[in-house]
Amino acid sequence: MILNRMSLLALALIMAPVLVLAADPLLVFVSVVPQQTFVERIGGDRVRVRAMVKPGESPHTFEPTPHQVAELAKADLYVRIGESFEAGWLERMRAANPTMRILDSRDGIALLSEVGDHEHEHDANGHDHAEGHTESDSGSVDEDEEAMDTHLWTSPPLVKQMGAGIRDTLTELEPESSALFAANYAQFAADLDALDAEIRARLARAKADRFMVFHPAWGYFAATYGLTQIPIESEGKEPGARALVGLIDQARREGVHAVFVQPQMSPRAAEQVARAIDGRVEVIDPLAADYFDNMRRVAGLIADAPDQ
Ligand code: ZN
């Protein structure tokens, strides 16, 4: 009896550290909220995920707080997406946590230029200015990187690709959960395929082949579904008077009846265009946490935009 209790105690002592380890999920940091949704879908209860950019903030003007950088000291993984603050703060993130794994979700993805088909303008210093990025004075930001469209997640097939990278990296960090990550990813990928098919069907029934947005966050969505995004914002700024007149003419020619804005940006120019064409301003959020419902809604609104 005593022997049994002692061996149970010994067993408990041996098992305790293992149990504690297994109970502690991986701490994962991401840049924007949709990435949090993706990592949570794949990691399940084996991850705790924190997004650097909180709802309502613009990722393009965001700077991490010292508190956030300090928190990174505990992180197992950072998943990059290409926001400008990442490059500027990477050294500090590394210093805070040299062993933190960094996954770059842009790997293997053909990036689009921020300004799409439009002429690429340079300032006197030869710098590209895109989307209100401010170059961090903490370090040099790669020019090409900065000029690229960072909104990769607006394309469900790209999310599927990014998800495979997340699955593989989580598996490397916690091999004992590989079956869980594989199963979660399979379901996530199937849901993305279904979403993709649904969006294609929705757009096929519509006349939409172009849509007008204030902030050009939907370039990958447009490229995936054969649409053209017409941005009002140019190089991160509201258009001047002459550009605005040109946009209003274009909106009339293209039969645009809706101008899309997002909650993080104040869209005076969008309202001006909408008023001039007797159209409406419609809010679509590229940063929403409920990825699937949000993408369905966006596809529906874009499909309806030219007709109503
Ligand atoms: Zn954006």
py3Dmol code that shows the C-alpha trace and the ligand (Angstrom):
import py3Dmol

protein = """\
ATOM      1  CA  MET A   1       0.000   0.000   0.000  1.00  0.00           C
ATOM      2  CA  ILE A   2       2.750   2.396   1.048  1.00  0.00           C
ATOM      3  CA  LEU A   3       4.815   1.220  -1.876  1.00  0.00           C
ATOM      4  CA  ASN A   4       1.883   1.852  -4.215  1.00  0.00           C
ATOM      5  CA  ARG A   5       1.396   5.351  -2.905  1.00  0.00           C
ATOM      6  CA  MET A   6       5.067   6.042  -3.210  1.00  0.00           C
ATOM      7  CA  SER A   7       5.237   4.823  -6.756  1.00  0.00           C
ATOM      8  CA  LEU A   8       2.157   6.905  -7.576  1.00  0.00           C
ATOM      9  CA  LEU A   9       3.897   9.906  -6.073  1.00  0.00           C
ATOM     10  CA  ALA A  10       7.038   9.138  -8.043  1.00  0.00           C
ATOM     11  CA  LEU A  11       4.960   8.807 -11.178  1.00  0.00           C
ATOM     12  CA  ALA A  12       3.264  12.133 -10.486  1.00  0.00           C
ATOM     13  CA  LEU A  13       6.627  13.807  -9.986  1.00  0.00           C
ATOM     14  CA  ILE A  14       7.929  12.380 -13.243  1.00  0.00           C
ATOM     15  CA  MET A  15       4.773  13.312 -15.155  1.00  0.00           C
ATOM     16  CA  ALA A  16       4.318  16.785 -13.702  1.00  0.00           C
ATOM     17  CA  PRO A  17       6.822  18.679 -15.871  1.00  0.00           C
ATOM     18  CA  VAL A  18       5.561  16.888 -18.984  1.00  0.00           C
ATOM     19  CA  LEU A  19       1.964  17.779 -18.194  1.00  0.00           C
ATOM     20  CA  VAL A  20       2.891  21.406 -17.522  1.00  0.00           C
ATOM     21  CA  LEU A  21       4.774  21.606 -20.831  1.00  0.00           C
ATOM     22  CA  ALA A  22       1.938  20.067 -22.793  1.00  0.00           C
ATOM     23  CA  ALA A  23      -0.601  22.398 -21.218  1.00  0.00           C
ATOM     24  CA  ASP A  24       1.261  25.530 -22.242  1.00  0.00           C
ATOM     25  CA  PRO A  25       0.170  26.589 -25.739  1.00  0.00           C
ATOM     26  CA  LEU A  26       2.496  28.266 -28.229  1.00  0.00           C
ATOM     27  CA  LEU A  27       2.428  32.046 -28.036  1.00  0.00           C
ATOM     28  CA  VAL A  28       2.120  33.448 -31.539  1.00  0.00           C
ATOM     29  CA  PHE A  29       2.231  37.106 -32.562  1.00  0.00           C
ATOM     30  CA  VAL A  30       0.849  38.309 -35.885  1.00  0.00           C
ATOM     31  CA  SER A  31       0.582  41.749 -37.436  1.00  0.00           C
ATOM     32  CA  VAL A  32      -3.127  42.013 -38.308  1.00  0.00           C
ATOM     33  CA  VAL A  33      -6.362  40.485 -36.996  1.00  0.00           C
ATOM     34  CA  PRO A  34      -7.203  38.240 -40.010  1.00  0.00           C
ATOM     35  CA  GLN A  35      -3.868  36.467 -39.495  1.00  0.00           C
ATOM     36  CA  GLN A  36      -4.928  35.827 -35.908  1.00  0.00           C
ATOM     37  CA  THR A  37      -8.053  34.101 -37.211  1.00  0.00           C
ATOM     38  CA  PHE A  38      -5.949  31.910 -39.521  1.00  0.00           C
ATOM     39  CA  VAL A  39      -3.416  30.875 -36.865  1.00  0.00           C
ATOM     40  CA  GLU A  40      -6.211  30.110 -34.389  1.00  0.00           C
ATOM     41  CA  ARG A  41      -8.013  27.938 -36.952  1.00  0.00           C
ATOM     42  CA  ILE A  42      -4.869  25.902 -37.591  1.00  0.00           C
ATOM     43  CA  GLY A  43      -3.372  25.891 -34.101  1.00  0.00           C
ATOM     44  CA  GLY A  44      -6.601  25.289 -32.194  1.00  0.00           C
ATOM     45  CA  ASP A  45      -6.073  25.160 -28.451  1.00  0.00           C
ATOM     46  CA  ARG A  46      -2.342  24.666 -28.931  1.00  0.00           C
ATOM     47  CA  VAL A  47      -1.845  28.366 -29.708  1.00  0.00           C
ATOM     48  CA  ARG A  48      -2.478  31.683 -28.049  1.00  0.00           C
ATOM     49  CA  VAL A  49      -2.439  34.419 -30.684  1.00  0.00           C
ATOM     50  CA  ARG A  50      -2.020  38.170 -30.344  1.00  0.00           C
ATOM     51  CA  ALA A  51      -2.336  40.706 -33.149  1.00  0.00           C
ATOM     52  CA  MET A  52      -0.055  43.741 -32.977  1.00  0.00           C
ATOM     53  CA  VAL A  53      -2.528  46.037 -34.765  1.00  0.00           C
ATOM     54  CA  LYS A  54      -5.732  46.274 -32.751  1.00  0.00           C
ATOM     55  CA  PRO A  55      -9.170  46.642 -34.355  1.00  0.00           C
ATOM     56  CA  GLY A  56      -9.721  50.213 -35.502  1.00  0.00           C
ATOM     57  CA  GLU A  57      -6.037  50.959 -36.014  1.00  0.00           C
ATOM     58  CA  SER A  58      -4.500  51.276 -39.459  1.00  0.00           C
ATOM     59  CA  PRO A  59      -1.662  48.812 -39.978  1.00  0.00           C
ATOM     60  CA  HIS A  60       0.079  51.288 -42.275  1.00  0.00           C
ATOM     61  CA  THR A  61       0.596  54.001 -39.695  1.00  0.00           C
ATOM     62  CA  PHE A  62       0.925  51.637 -36.740  1.00  0.00           C
ATOM     63  CA  GLU A  63       3.944  51.604 -34.467  1.00  0.00           C
ATOM     64  CA  PRO A  64       4.300  48.873 -31.835  1.00  0.00           C
ATOM     65  CA  THR A  65       4.275  50.053 -28.248  1.00  0.00           C
ATOM     66  CA  PRO A  66       7.331  49.316 -26.109  1.00  0.00           C
ATOM     67  CA  HIS A  67       4.995  47.156 -24.018  1.00  0.00           C
ATOM     68  CA  GLN A  68       4.111  45.052 -27.051  1.00  0.00           C
ATOM     69  CA  VAL A  69       7.748  44.621 -27.968  1.00  0.00           C
ATOM     70  CA  ALA A  70       8.490  43.589 -24.394  1.00  0.00           C
ATOM     71  CA  GLU A  71       5.668  41.032 -24.583  1.00  0.00           C
ATOM     72  CA  LEU A  72       7.330  39.545 -27.635  1.00  0.00           C
ATOM     73  CA  ALA A  73      10.027  38.279 -25.296  1.00  0.00           C
ATOM     74  CA  LYS A  74       7.663  35.421 -24.439  1.00  0.00           C
ATOM     75  CA  ALA A  75       6.627  34.639 -28.010  1.00  0.00           C
ATOM     76  CA  ASP A  76       7.409  31.379 -29.769  1.00  0.00           C
ATOM     77  CA  LEU A  77       6.572  32.665 -33.241  1.00  0.00           C
ATOM     78  CA  TYR A  78       5.977  35.875 -35.172  1.00  0.00           C
ATOM     79  CA  VAL A  79       4.079  35.640 -38.455  1.00  0.00           C
ATOM     80  CA  ARG A  80       4.977  38.525 -40.767  1.00  0.00           C
ATOM     81  CA  ILE A  81       2.767  39.769 -43.586  1.00  0.00           C
ATOM     82  CA  GLY A  82       4.784  42.735 -44.858  1.00  0.00           C
ATOM     83  CA  GLU A  83       3.417  45.738 -42.959  1.00  0.00           C
ATOM     84  CA  SER A  84       5.987  48.522 -42.866  1.00  0.00           C
ATOM     85  CA  PHE A  85       6.364  48.503 -39.084  1.00  0.00           C
ATOM     86  CA  GLU A  86       7.603  44.909 -39.175  1.00  0.00           C
ATOM     87  CA  ALA A  87      10.806  45.786 -40.981  1.00  0.00           C
ATOM     88  CA  GLY A  88      11.403  48.855 -38.833  1.00  0.00           C
ATOM     89  CA  TRP A  89      10.906  46.956 -35.568  1.00  0.00           C
ATOM     90  CA  LEU A  90      12.366  43.608 -36.490  1.00  0.00           C
ATOM     91  CA  GLU A  91      15.739  44.312 -34.902  1.00  0.00           C
ATOM     92  CA  ARG A  92      14.076  45.310 -31.635  1.00  0.00           C
ATOM     93  CA  MET A  93      11.805  42.257 -31.794  1.00  0.00           C
ATOM     94  CA  ARG A  94      14.850  40.082 -32.347  1.00  0.00           C
ATOM     95  CA  ALA A  95      16.686  41.745 -29.487  1.00  0.00           C
ATOM     96  CA  ALA A  96      13.687  41.196 -27.195  1.00  0.00           C
ATOM     97  CA  ASN A  97      13.586  37.514 -28.112  1.00  0.00           C
ATOM     98  CA  PRO A  98      16.502  36.081 -30.096  1.00  0.00           C
ATOM     99  CA  THR A  99      15.036  32.568 -30.180  1.00  0.00           C
ATOM    100  CA  MET A 100      11.616  33.606 -31.500  1.00  0.00           C
ATOM    101  CA  ARG A 101      10.809  31.918 -34.795  1.00  0.00           C
ATOM    102  CA  ILE A 102       9.808  34.307 -37.594  1.00  0.00           C
ATOM    103  CA  LEU A 103       7.603  33.091 -40.421  1.00  0.00           C
ATOM    104  CA  ASP A 104       7.175  35.392 -43.416  1.00  0.00           C
ATOM    105  CA  SER A 105       3.799  34.697 -45.008  1.00  0.00           C
ATOM    106  CA  ARG A 106       4.911  36.439 -48.208  1.00  0.00           C
ATOM    107  CA  ASP A 107       7.311  33.580 -48.967  1.00  0.00           C
ATOM    108  CA  GLY A 108       6.370  31.876 -52.214  1.00  0.00           C
ATOM    109  CA  ILE A 109       3.695  34.447 -53.076  1.00  0.00           C
ATOM    110  CA  ALA A 110       3.943  36.708 -56.123  1.00  0.00           C
ATOM    111  CA  LEU A 111       3.447  40.133 -54.585  1.00  0.00           C
ATOM    112  CA  LEU A 112       1.450  42.831 -56.316  1.00  0.00           C
ATOM    113  CA  SER A 113       2.569  46.403 -56.523  1.00  0.00           C
ATOM    114  CA  GLU A 114       0.709  48.680 -54.146  1.00  0.00           C
ATOM    115  CA  VAL A 115      -0.288  51.002 -56.945  1.00  0.00           C
ATOM    116  CA  GLY A 116      -1.463  48.278 -59.291  1.00  0.00           C
ATOM    117  CA  ASP A 117      -1.279  49.154 -62.961  1.00  0.00           C
ATOM    118  CA  HIS A 118      -0.853  52.808 -62.223  1.00  0.00           C
ATOM    119  CA  GLU A 119       2.301  54.680 -62.856  1.00  0.00           C
ATOM    120  CA  HIS A 120       4.793  54.309 -60.109  1.00  0.00           C
ATOM    121  CA  GLU A 121       5.795  57.715 -58.838  1.00  0.00           C
ATOM    122  CA  HIS A 122       8.947  58.511 -57.006  1.00  0.00           C
ATOM    123  CA  ASP A 123       9.812  61.511 -54.926  1.00  0.00           C
ATOM    124  CA  ALA A 124      12.997  63.491 -55.212  1.00  0.00           C
ATOM    125  CA  ASN A 125      14.897  60.962 -53.143  1.00  0.00           C
ATOM    126  CA  GLY A 126      13.758  58.129 -55.353  1.00  0.00           C
ATOM    127  CA  HIS A 127      11.587  56.665 -52.631  1.00  0.00           C
ATOM    128  CA  ASP A 128       8.336  54.976 -53.376  1.00  0.00           C
ATOM    129  CA  HIS A 129       5.444  56.228 -51.342  1.00  0.00           C
ATOM    130  CA  ALA A 130       2.580  53.901 -50.921  1.00  0.00           C
ATOM    131  CA  GLU A 131      -0.440  53.785 -48.688  1.00  0.00           C
ATOM    132  CA  GLY A 132       0.553  56.282 -46.086  1.00  0.00           C
ATOM    133  CA  HIS A 133       3.583  54.334 -45.074  1.00  0.00           C
ATOM    134  CA  THR A 134       5.917  56.488 -43.147  1.00  0.00           C
ATOM    135  CA  GLU A 135       9.448  55.374 -43.225  1.00  0.00           C
ATOM    136  CA  SER A 136      10.554  54.500 -39.771  1.00  0.00           C
ATOM    137  CA  ASP A 137      13.500  56.506 -38.585  1.00  0.00           C
ATOM    138  CA  SER A 138      14.594  53.452 -36.630  1.00  0.00           C
ATOM    139  CA  GLY A 139      16.067  51.833 -39.676  1.00  0.00           C
ATOM    140  CA  SER A 140      15.991  51.682 -43.406  1.00  0.00           C
ATOM    141  CA  VAL A 141      12.903  50.069 -44.825  1.00  0.00           C
ATOM    142  CA  ASP A 142      13.429  48.063 -47.940  1.00  0.00           C
ATOM    143  CA  GLU A 143      12.074  50.136 -50.784  1.00  0.00           C
ATOM    144  CA  ASP A 144      10.648  47.305 -52.821  1.00  0.00           C
ATOM    145  CA  GLU A 145       9.075  45.794 -49.753  1.00  0.00           C
ATOM    146  CA  GLU A 146       7.412  49.061 -48.881  1.00  0.00           C
ATOM    147  CA  ALA A 147       5.908  49.592 -52.304  1.00  0.00           C
ATOM    148  CA  MET A 148       4.247  46.194 -52.375  1.00  0.00           C
ATOM    149  CA  ASP A 149       0.611  45.531 -51.562  1.00  0.00           C
ATOM    150  CA  THR A 150       0.474  43.994 -48.082  1.00  0.00           C
ATOM    151  CA  HIS A 151      -3.185  42.888 -48.095  1.00  0.00           C
ATOM    152  CA  LEU A 152      -2.453  39.293 -49.134  1.00  0.00           C
ATOM    153  CA  TRP A 153      -5.308  37.822 -47.136  1.00  0.00           C
ATOM    154  CA  THR A 154      -8.057  39.334 -49.305  1.00  0.00           C
ATOM    155  CA  SER A 155      -7.488  36.367 -51.645  1.00  0.00           C
ATOM    156  CA  PRO A 156      -8.780  33.065 -50.181  1.00  0.00           C
ATOM    157  CA  PRO A 157      -6.443  30.927 -52.358  1.00  0.00           C
ATOM    158  CA  LEU A 158      -3.487  32.906 -50.998  1.00  0.00           C
ATOM    159  CA  VAL A 159      -4.755  32.365 -47.455  1.00  0.00           C
ATOM    160  CA  LYS A 160      -4.731  28.634 -48.175  1.00  0.00           C
ATOM    161  CA  GLN A 161      -1.109  28.924 -49.253  1.00  0.00           C
ATOM    162  CA  MET A 162      -0.192  31.063 -46.233  1.00  0.00           C
ATOM    163  CA  GLY A 163      -2.017  28.557 -44.004  1.00  0.00           C
ATOM    164  CA  ALA A 164       0.195  25.706 -45.200  1.00  0.00           C
ATOM    165  CA  GLY A 165       3.230  27.689 -44.065  1.00  0.00           C
ATOM    166  CA  ILE A 166       1.611  28.313 -40.682  1.00  0.00           C
ATOM    167  CA  ARG A 167       0.785  24.591 -40.311  1.00  0.00           C
ATOM    168  CA  ASP A 168       4.350  23.579 -41.171  1.00  0.00           C
ATOM    169  CA  THR A 169       5.905  26.085 -38.791  1.00  0.00           C
ATOM    170  CA  LEU A 170       3.602  25.168 -35.892  1.00  0.00           C
ATOM    171  CA  THR A 171       4.448  21.518 -36.557  1.00  0.00           C
ATOM    172  CA  GLU A 172       8.165  22.265 -36.367  1.00  0.00           C
ATOM    173  CA  LEU A 173       7.646  24.108 -33.086  1.00  0.00           C
ATOM    174  CA  GLU A 174       5.460  21.392 -31.577  1.00  0.00           C
ATOM    175  CA  PRO A 175       5.858  18.116 -33.492  1.00  0.00           C
ATOM    176  CA  GLU A 176       3.690  16.210 -30.987  1.00  0.00           C
ATOM    177  CA  SER A 177       0.673  18.221 -32.209  1.00  0.00           C
ATOM    178  CA  SER A 178       1.303  17.579 -35.889  1.00  0.00           C
ATOM    179  CA  ALA A 179      -1.866  15.497 -36.346  1.00  0.00           C
ATOM    180  CA  LEU A 180      -3.990  18.248 -34.837  1.00  0.00           C
ATOM    181  CA  PHE A 181      -2.414  20.947 -37.012  1.00  0.00           C
ATOM    182  CA  ALA A 182      -2.787  18.790 -40.141  1.00  0.00           C
ATOM    183  CA  ALA A 183      -6.455  18.063 -39.438  1.00  0.00           C
ATOM    184  CA  ASN A 184      -7.243  21.692 -38.594  1.00  0.00           C
ATOM    185  CA  TYR A 185      -5.484  22.889 -41.723  1.00  0.00           C
ATOM    186  CA  ALA A 186      -7.342  20.370 -43.903  1.00  0.00           C
ATOM    187  CA  GLN A 187     -10.662  21.691 -42.616  1.00  0.00           C
ATOM    188  CA  PHE A 188      -9.531  25.299 -42.976  1.00  0.00           C
ATOM    189  CA  ALA A 189      -8.354  24.655 -46.555  1.00  0.00           C
ATOM    190  CA  ALA A 190     -11.666  22.969 -47.409  1.00  0.00           C
ATOM    191  CA  ASP A 191     -13.556  25.974 -46.011  1.00  0.00           C
ATOM    192  CA  LEU A 192     -11.376  28.313 -48.086  1.00  0.00           C
ATOM    193  CA  ASP A 193     -12.050  26.259 -51.233  1.00  0.00           C
ATOM    194  CA  ALA A 194     -15.769  26.485 -50.547  1.00  0.00           C
ATOM    195  CA  LEU A 195     -15.509  30.227 -49.946  1.00  0.00           C
ATOM    196  CA  ASP A 196     -13.549  30.655 -53.169  1.00  0.00           C
ATOM    197  CA  ALA A 197     -16.185  28.728 -55.151  1.00  0.00           C
ATOM    198  CA  GLU A 198     -18.955  30.753 -53.542  1.00  0.00           C
ATOM    199  CA  ILE A 199     -17.283  34.066 -54.385  1.00  0.00           C
ATOM    200  CA  ARG A 200     -16.692  32.959 -57.999  1.00  0.00           C
ATOM    201  CA  ALA A 201     -20.338  31.943 -58.370  1.00  0.00           C
ATOM    202  CA  ARG A 202     -21.531  35.187 -56.825  1.00  0.00           C
ATOM    203  CA  LEU A 203     -19.345  37.330 -59.097  1.00  0.00           C
ATOM    204  CA  ALA A 204     -20.223  35.282 -62.192  1.00  0.00           C
ATOM    205  CA  ARG A 205     -23.885  36.227 -61.782  1.00  0.00           C
ATOM    206  CA  ALA A 206     -22.982  39.903 -61.578  1.00  0.00           C
ATOM    207  CA  LYS A 207     -21.860  42.392 -64.160  1.00  0.00           C
ATOM    208  CA  ALA A 208     -19.054  43.527 -61.909  1.00  0.00           C
ATOM    209  CA  ASP A 209     -15.622  43.688 -63.403  1.00  0.00           C
ATOM    210  CA  ARG A 210     -14.401  46.771 -61.536  1.00  0.00           C
ATOM    211  CA  PHE A 211     -15.040  48.447 -58.245  1.00  0.00           C
ATOM    212  CA  MET A 212     -14.047  51.736 -56.641  1.00  0.00           C
ATOM    213  CA  VAL A 213     -12.368  51.813 -53.233  1.00  0.00           C
ATOM    214  CA  PHE A 214     -10.929  54.585 -51.152  1.00  0.00           C
ATOM    215  CA  HIS A 215      -7.929  52.635 -49.857  1.00  0.00           C
ATOM    216  CA  PRO A 216      -6.556  49.994 -52.263  1.00  0.00           C
ATOM    217  CA  ALA A 217      -6.774  47.028 -49.885  1.00  0.00           C
ATOM    218  CA  TRP A 218      -8.419  44.633 -52.347  1.00  0.00           C
ATOM    219  CA  GLY A 219      -5.724  44.153 -54.985  1.00  0.00           C
ATOM    220  CA  TYR A 220      -5.251  40.419 -54.351  1.00  0.00           C
ATOM    221  CA  PHE A 221      -9.000  39.889 -54.226  1.00  0.00           C
ATOM    222  CA  ALA A 222      -9.307  41.701 -57.568  1.00  0.00           C
ATOM    223  CA  ALA A 223      -6.425  39.751 -59.125  1.00  0.00           C
ATOM    224  CA  THR A 224      -7.850  36.414 -57.958  1.00  0.00           C
ATOM    225  CA  TYR A 225     -11.319  37.088 -59.360  1.00  0.00           C
ATOM    226  CA  GLY A 226     -10.446  38.959 -62.531  1.00  0.00           C
ATOM    227  CA  LEU A 227     -11.645  42.331 -61.261  1.00  0.00           C
ATOM    228  CA  THR A 228     -10.114  45.778 -61.396  1.00  0.00           C
ATOM    229  CA  GLN A 229      -9.824  47.859 -58.255  1.00  0.00           C
ATOM    230  CA  ILE A 230     -10.054  51.622 -58.827  1.00  0.00           C
ATOM    231  CA  PRO A 231      -8.462  53.364 -55.838  1.00  0.00           C
ATOM    232  CA  ILE A 232      -9.372  56.899 -54.804  1.00  0.00           C
ATOM    233  CA  GLU A 233      -6.479  57.233 -52.414  1.00  0.00           C
ATOM    234  CA  SER A 234      -3.195  57.705 -54.173  1.00  0.00           C
ATOM    235  CA  GLU A 235       0.159  57.085 -52.527  1.00  0.00           C
ATOM    236  CA  GLY A 236      -1.574  57.082 -49.155  1.00  0.00           C
ATOM    237  CA  LYS A 237      -3.131  60.510 -49.641  1.00  0.00           C
ATOM    238  CA  GLU A 238      -6.538  61.857 -50.571  1.00  0.00           C
ATOM    239  CA  PRO A 239      -6.602  62.986 -54.182  1.00  0.00           C
ATOM    240  CA  GLY A 240      -6.215  66.625 -55.139  1.00  0.00           C
ATOM    241  CA  ALA A 241      -9.025  68.584 -56.787  1.00  0.00           C
ATOM    242  CA  ARG A 242      -8.021  67.704 -60.334  1.00  0.00           C
ATOM    243  CA  ALA A 243      -7.557  63.996 -59.580  1.00  0.00           C
ATOM    244  CA  LEU A 244     -10.941  63.996 -57.864  1.00  0.00           C
ATOM    245  CA  VAL A 245     -12.645  65.357 -60.978  1.00  0.00           C
ATOM    246  CA  GLY A 246     -10.937  62.647 -63.034  1.00  0.00           C
ATOM    247  CA  LEU A 247     -12.133  59.962 -60.604  1.00  0.00           C
ATOM    248  CA  ILE A 248     -15.696  61.249 -60.726  1.00  0.00           C
ATOM    249  CA  ASP A 249     -15.619  61.158 -64.552  1.00  0.00           C
ATOM    250  CA  GLN A 250     -14.218  57.650 -64.443  1.00  0.00           C
ATOM    251  CA  ALA A 251     -16.868  56.509 -61.951  1.00  0.00           C
ATOM    252  CA  ARG A 252     -19.599  57.843 -64.269  1.00  0.00           C
ATOM    253  CA  ARG A 253     -18.063  56.170 -67.332  1.00  0.00           C
ATOM    254  CA  GLU A 254     -17.696  52.832 -65.535  1.00  0.00           C
ATOM    255  CA  GLY A 255     -21.204  52.905 -64.114  1.00  0.00           C
ATOM    256  CA  VAL A 256     -19.936  52.866 -60.536  1.00  0.00           C
ATOM    257  CA  HIS A 257     -22.679  53.273 -57.941  1.00  0.00           C
ATOM    258  CA  ALA A 258     -20.824  52.429 -54.770  1.00  0.00           C
ATOM    259  CA  VAL A 259     -17.581  53.665 -53.319  1.00  0.00           C
ATOM    260  CA  PHE A 260     -16.050  51.301 -50.787  1.00  0.00           C
ATOM    261  CA  VAL A 261     -14.314  52.568 -47.705  1.00  0.00           C
ATOM    262  CA  GLN A 262     -12.918  50.866 -44.646  1.00  0.00           C
ATOM    263  CA  PRO A 263     -13.566  51.750 -41.010  1.00  0.00           C
ATOM    264  CA  GLN A 264      -9.915  52.624 -40.289  1.00  0.00           C
ATOM    265  CA  MET A 265      -9.717  55.475 -42.814  1.00  0.00           C
ATOM    266  CA  SER A 266     -11.561  58.779 -42.927  1.00  0.00           C
ATOM    267  CA  PRO A 267     -12.999  59.010 -46.409  1.00  0.00           C
ATOM    268  CA  ARG A 268     -13.868  62.592 -47.260  1.00  0.00           C
ATOM    269  CA  ALA A 269     -12.836  62.118 -50.891  1.00  0.00           C
ATOM    270  CA  ALA A 270     -14.900  58.915 -51.063  1.00  0.00           C
ATOM    271  CA  GLU A 271     -17.975  60.847 -49.945  1.00  0.00           C
ATOM    272  CA  GLN A 272     -17.279  63.552 -52.496  1.00  0.00           C
ATOM    273  CA  VAL A 273     -17.098  61.010 -55.317  1.00  0.00           C
ATOM    274  CA  ALA A 274     -20.206  59.153 -54.130  1.00  0.00           C
ATOM    275  CA  ARG A 275     -22.190  62.378 -53.875  1.00  0.00           C
ATOM    276  CA  ALA A 276     -21.107  63.501 -57.343  1.00  0.00           C
ATOM    277  CA  ILE A 277     -22.229  60.224 -58.985  1.00  0.00           C
ATOM    278  CA  ASP A 278     -25.357  59.990 -56.839  1.00  0.00           C
ATOM    279  CA  GLY A 279     -23.986  56.767 -55.436  1.00  0.00           C
ATOM    280  CA  ARG A 280     -23.423  55.464 -51.957  1.00  0.00           C
ATOM    281  CA  VAL A 281     -20.510  54.900 -49.635  1.00  0.00           C
ATOM    282  CA  GLU A 282     -20.307  51.324 -48.427  1.00  0.00           C
ATOM    283  CA  VAL A 283     -18.066  50.129 -45.598  1.00  0.00           C
ATOM    284  CA  ILE A 284     -16.061  46.953 -46.175  1.00  0.00           C
ATOM    285  CA  ASP A 285     -13.358  45.970 -43.722  1.00  0.00           C
ATOM    286  CA  PRO A 286     -10.269  44.097 -44.914  1.00  0.00           C
ATOM    287  CA  LEU A 287      -9.218  43.683 -41.275  1.00  0.00           C
ATOM    288  CA  ALA A 288     -12.356  41.960 -39.930  1.00  0.00           C
ATOM    289  CA  ALA A 289     -11.872  38.990 -37.598  1.00  0.00           C
ATOM    290  CA  ASP A 290     -14.830  36.982 -38.987  1.00  0.00           C
ATOM    291  CA  TYR A 291     -12.953  36.234 -42.187  1.00  0.00           C
ATOM    292  CA  PHE A 292     -15.412  33.938 -43.957  1.00  0.00           C
ATOM    293  CA  ASP A 293     -18.612  35.901 -43.347  1.00  0.00           C
ATOM    294  CA  ASN A 294     -16.821  39.125 -44.122  1.00  0.00           C
ATOM    295  CA  MET A 295     -15.460  37.875 -47.456  1.00  0.00           C
ATOM    296  CA  ARG A 296     -18.914  36.625 -48.490  1.00  0.00           C
ATOM    297  CA  ARG A 297     -20.382  40.002 -47.661  1.00  0.00           C
ATOM    298  CA  VAL A 298     -17.655  41.860 -49.557  1.00  0.00           C
ATOM    299  CA  ALA A 299     -18.112  39.670 -52.643  1.00  0.00           C
ATOM    300  CA  GLY A 300     -21.855  40.312 -52.563  1.00  0.00           C
ATOM    301  CA  LEU A 301     -21.416  44.065 -52.250  1.00  0.00           C
ATOM    302  CA  ILE A 302     -18.856  44.228 -55.049  1.00  0.00           C
ATOM    303  CA  ALA A 303     -21.036  42.043 -57.261  1.00  0.00           C
ATOM    304  CA  ASP A 304     -23.963  44.388 -56.698  1.00  0.00           C
ATOM    305  CA  ALA A 305     -22.014  47.613 -56.960  1.00  0.00           C
ATOM    306  CA  PRO A 306     -22.437  48.383 -60.681  1.00  0.00           C
ATOM    307  CA  ASP A 307     -26.116  47.434 -60.971  1.00  0.00           C
ATOM    308  CA  GLN A 308     -27.970  49.114 -58.169  1.00  0.00           C
TER     309      GLN A 308
END
"""
ligand_1 = """\
1
ZN
Zn -4.410 48.758 -46.050
"""
view = py3Dmol.view(width=600, height=400)
view.addModel(protein, "pdb")
view.setStyle({"model": 0}, {"cartoon": {"style": "trace"}})
view.addModel(ligand_1, "xyz")
view.setStyle({"model": 1}, {"stick": {}})
view.zoomTo()
view.show()
